[in-house]
């Protein structure tokens, strides 16, 4: 993994598109805090934004955990004034955050769906130890240190976090004064259409000994009270090499996921 951190404003424009009929896609950073991986993607045929961790450079903590991050990113997205709806997503930690951002934006911005890129459910698959990122030799030591620190901080937040897999989690989203998806607790919650892009390969043991639960078809999300995942699309490679070694196939599956979400949104 060889990159320079994007430390500018959120969201950052990664791909501009004149295809205004397609909903914009907002991808949230992974545990390392940067959006480098999303710059490796070929043209998706729609406007693509990236959201990086604004505390990457300072190393400051998110005292409110993932929910504070989600609230901050929801406000950042609102500032872009999306008109006809958006698609949220993210790789690894980014997918978990995308679900929380969707809850925060309920009633404020139309979230057509969420794309989780190999994001395991933290309720049962939170890593017990910090993964070792396979950095490229050209990656500066200072940048490696910051990424690894960010991963450690993210891991600790994930270990304390409970993903919204219960019906009650979608009745009133934390941080909102009103209902997140419905006003009557007897009505089924209006969930975003969630697509899981799942890496079919398992991490080599020398990289990470905590890649457990890979055999679960929905990476642990099937254990919740709600059926959150509506569609699963497989991607070649393992968790850490999907973007660098298989960008074309990953982009094709991202396009497919967006198309599925838009079809469901317009029906």
ABEGO torsion letter per residue (X at the ends): XBBBBBABBOBBBABBBABAABBBBBBBBBAAGBAAAAAABBBAGBBBBBBBBAAAAAGBBBAAEAAAAAAAAAAAAAAAGBAAEBBBBEBEAAAAAAAAAAAAABGABBBABBBBBGBBBAAAABBABBBBBBBBAABBAAAAAAAAAAAAAAAAAAAABBBBABAAAAABBBGBABBAABABAABBBBBBBBBBBBBABBBBAAABAABBGAABAAGGAAABABBABABBBBBBEBAAAAAAAAAAAAAAAAAAAAAAAAAAAAX
